[in-house]
Amino acid sequence: MEADVYILAINDSAISEVAHQLDINKGMLVHTAGSVSMEALPAKLRRGVLYPLQSLSGSIPEKIREIPLCVEASSEEDYQLLEKLAYCISDRVERINSEERRQLHLAAVFANNFSNHMFCLASEICKDHGVPFDLLRPLIRESCNKIMKLTPHEVQTGPARRGDQETIDEHLEMLKESRLQKIYSTLSESIQTTYGKEL
């Protein structure tokens, strides 16, 4: 049985090894990784990438058609084949080459993984001091809603953004015995560097 497209959806580190073990005579082999080049697939094959720009953690997202699918192929014919497949899944399909995809994946780690880790740290602070984390949920929701309409640069707030060194120092003192102090300090310095001329 032959397929038009074979999708290799496995751990990034296993893509090249597994791809070179496959016996594919016809059809196109694609992987779904954000940080792996298309070149990891055997050069003798028609190859490509079908990268869903979404954090997938077991369950299928409710609004799957809103998830961007980034495609890469080695010929126009294969681009069209992948795009046809991708549009069956999503309303947003973009041609993105390997280097652009690597940069996009890096940006996604900042936007998604690191921001979620900040929520985890905030939750720890709340738990350690008997404060309900639920009180922060409207704030988190509003922050996410704002960047759907404005640029992240425009919506930044907080003591570092407004140059409130007194509050920053107070927070650092509160965190003096905590691993969070370095994180707080590094992020505050980054914000101050970004907005330095605007403070």
URHUHU-V102973 format. One record per residue. N is the residue number from 1. RES is the residue in one letter. PHI is phi in radians with two decimals (NA if undefined). Layout:
n->N res->RES phi->PHI
n->N res->RES phi->PHI
//
This chain:
n->1 res->M phi->NA
n->2 res->E phi->-1.93
n->3 res->A phi->-2.04
n->4 res->D phi->-1.31
n->5 res->V phi->-2.39
n->6 res->Y phi->-1.93
n->7 res->I phi->-1.82
n->8 res->L phi->-1.76
n->9 res->A phi->-1.90
n->10 res->I phi->-2.38
n->11 res->N phi->-0.98
n->12 res->D phi->-0.90
n->13 res->S phi->-1.18
n->14 res->A phi->-1.73
n->15 res->I phi->-1.01
n->16 res->S phi->-1.09
n->17 res->E phi->-1.09
n->18 res->V phi->-1.16
n->19 res->A phi->-1.03
n->20 res->H phi->-1.35
n->21 res->Q phi->-1.67
n->22 res->L phi->-1.32
n->23 res->D phi->-1.85
n->24 res->I phi->-2.07
n->25 res->N phi->-1.73
n->26 res->K phi->-2.22
n->27 res->G phi->1.49
n->28 res->M phi->-2.03
n->29 res->L phi->-1.79
n->30 res->V phi->-2.24
n->31 res->H phi->-1.95
n->32 res->T phi->-2.07
n->33 res->A phi->-1.53
n->34 res->G phi->-1.42
n->35 res->S phi->-1.89
n->36 res->V phi->-1.93
n->37 res->S phi->-1.16
n->38 res->M phi->-1.07
n->39 res->E phi->-1.14
n->40 res->A phi->-1.21
n->41 res->L phi->-1.53
n->42 res->P phi->-0.99
n->43 res->A phi->-1.14
n->44 res->K phi->-1.27
n->45 res->L phi->-1.71
n->46 res->R phi->-1.25
n->47 res->R phi->-2.34
n->48 res->G phi->-2.96
n->49 res->V phi->-2.36
n->50 res->L phi->-2.25
n->51 res->Y phi->-1.83
n->52 res->P phi->-1.42
n->53 res->L phi->-1.46
n->54 res->Q phi->-2.79
n->55 res->S phi->-1.46
n->56 res->L phi->-1.87
n->57 res->S phi->-2.24
n->58 res->G phi->1.97
n->59 res->S phi->-1.67
n->60 res->I phi->-1.37
n->61 res->P phi->-1.01
n->62 res->E phi->-1.08
n->63 res->K phi->-1.82
n->64 res->I phi->-1.09
n->65 res->R phi->-1.24
n->66 res->E phi->-1.54
n->67 res->I phi->-1.30
n->68 res->P phi->-1.14
n->69 res->L phi->-1.98
n->70 res->C phi->-1.74
n->71 res->V phi->-2.08
n->72 res->E phi->-2.49
n->73 res->A phi->-2.59
n->74 res->S phi->-1.74
n->75 res->S phi->-2.60
n->76 res->E phi->-1.10
n->77 res->E phi->-1.04
n->78 res->D phi->-1.28
n->79 res->Y phi->-1.01
n->80 res->Q phi->-1.13
n->81 res->L phi->-1.11
n->82 res->L phi->-1.15
n->83 res->E phi->-1.11
n->84 res->K phi->-1.05
n->85 res->L phi->-1.13
n->86 res->A phi->-1.08
n->87 res->Y phi->-1.22
n->88 res->C phi->-1.27
n->89 res->I phi->-1.87
n->90 res->S phi->-2.33
n->91 res->D phi->-1.55
n->92 res->R phi->-2.16
n->93 res->V phi->-2.15
n->94 res->E phi->-2.26
n->95 res->R phi->-1.43
n->96 res->I phi->-2.35
n->97 res->N phi->-1.39
n->98 res->S phi->-1.05
n->99 res->E phi->-1.20
n->100 res->E phi->-1.06
n->101 res->R phi->-1.18
n->102 res->R phi->-1.06
n->103 res->Q phi->-1.18
n->104 res->L phi->-1.12
n->105 res->H phi->-1.11
n->106 res->L phi->-1.05
n->107 res->A phi->-1.08
n->108 res->A phi->-1.15
n->109 res->V phi->-1.09
n->110 res->F phi->-1.12
n->111 res->A phi->-1.22
n->112 res->N phi->-1.89
n->113 res->N phi->-1.16
n->114 res->F phi->-1.22
n->115 res->S phi->-1.13
n->116 res->N phi->-1.13
n->117 res->H phi->-1.12
n->118 res->M phi->-1.09
n->119 res->F phi->-1.10
n->120 res->C phi->-1.08
n->121 res->L phi->-1.16
n->122 res->A phi->-1.08
n->123 res->S phi->-1.11
n->124 res->E phi->-1.07
n->125 res->I phi->-1.05
n->126 res->C phi->-1.05
n->127 res->K phi->-1.09
n->128 res->D phi->-1.12
n->129 res->H phi->-2.06
n->130 res->G phi->1.17
n->131 res->V phi->-1.87
n->132 res->P phi->-1.16
n->133 res->F phi->-1.08
n->134 res->D phi->-0.97
n->135 res->L phi->-1.12
n->136 res->L phi->-1.53
n->137 res->R phi->-1.04
n->138 res->P phi->-1.08
n->139 res->L phi->-1.13
n->140 res->I phi->-1.08
n->141 res->R phi->-1.06
n->142 res->E phi->-1.12
n->143 res->S phi->-1.06
n->144 res->C phi->-1.16
n->145 res->N phi->-1.11
n->146 res->K phi->-1.10
n->147 res->I phi->-1.33
n->148 res->M phi->-1.37
n->149 res->K phi->-1.98
n->150 res->L phi->-2.16
n->151 res->T phi->-1.35
n->152 res->P phi->-0.98
n->153 res->H phi->-1.06
n->154 res->E phi->-1.24
n->155 res->V phi->-1.75
n->156 res->Q phi->-1.10
n->157 res->T phi->-2.31
n->158 res->G phi->1.93
n->159 res->P phi->-1.06
n->160 res->A phi->-1.18
n->161 res->R phi->-1.13
n->162 res->R phi->-1.66
n->163 res->G phi->1.27
n->164 res->D phi->-1.54
n->165 res->Q phi->-1.14
n->166 res->E phi->-1.07
n->167 res->T phi->-1.19
n->168 res->I phi->-1.03
n->169 res->D phi->-1.08
n->170 res->E phi->-1.11
n->171 res->H phi->-1.13
n->172 res->L phi->-1.10
n->173 res->E phi->-1.15
n->174 res->M phi->-1.09
n->175 res->L phi->-1.78
n->176 res->K phi->-1.08
n->177 res->E phi->-1.76
n->178 res->S phi->-2.07
n->179 res->R phi->-1.13
n->180 res->L phi->-1.30
n->181 res->Q phi->-1.06
n->182 res->K phi->-1.12
n->183 res->I phi->-1.10
n->184 res->Y phi->-1.04
n->185 res->S phi->-1.12
n->186 res->T phi->-1.10
n->187 res->L phi->-1.17
n->188 res->S phi->-1.10
n->189 res->E phi->-1.12
n->190 res->S phi->-1.12
n->191 res->I phi->-1.11
n->192 res->Q phi->-1.12
n->193 res->T phi->-1.15
n->194 res->T phi->-1.11
n->195 res->Y phi->-1.88
n->196 res->G phi->-0.82
n->197 res->K phi->-1.32
n->198 res->E phi->-1.69
n->199 res->L phi->-1.24
//
